Amino acid sequence: MVTCFLKYTIDPLKVKEFEHYGKLWIDLVNEMGGIHHGYLKPYEGPSNIGYASFSFPTLAAYEAYRNKIPDCKKCQEALQYAIDSGCIISYERSFMQPVFKGINDKAKIE
């Protein structure tokens, strides 16, 4: 499993717009074969930082998802919403592998 972890710098006056953007992508990632772990919007602390993460079974599955985005009308509308609303200033994307079980857990998760 590979998890895409995103850190956003957002306009602190447009947190509601960022939340709407996140809800659009949660549905899209799930519809396109991923597992979305949700968006985190500011609550306490910095008012201009948000996070999101979602997973795909493999890096190849993630790349297939990314290749579908340019031809997906709903994806393009979500991207345009971020531009039109101005809610996202910038973002950083990292790829990680999650660890779900402790040493004493017998089940193996990959």
Steps between C-alpha positions, in 0.01 A plus 500: 500500500617852424358810668509846352535760775424862415581815697314807378562868559152647479343843514392529866193696391389214273493198731139423401605494135792270584258268682274490192800425277597216734153348490513501120829309497398252770219382273720504189787300649261242641315473166832451319617205710685669784428520870477858620598557862351850511599863509608691808411867512631758748348500845762614752850611417592627154193616310653447156605133505293201391575134439362205307597141440378217285630157402516271200603134507816570295691788347385374158136529612566855617664585167198356313275728711721803420484416129118504510478850651554703178208323327264492801246782490434488878873514577547798272204676663652439846836638389329802346308558824831533687622753244175699492457507878868572571487278807834325433820702484739206464544136592765236561448135408687207659461125457519269798423145605272472803572282803177383662597216733721484805768242570257276690231501230484171309317629188719608212400813309684605188 
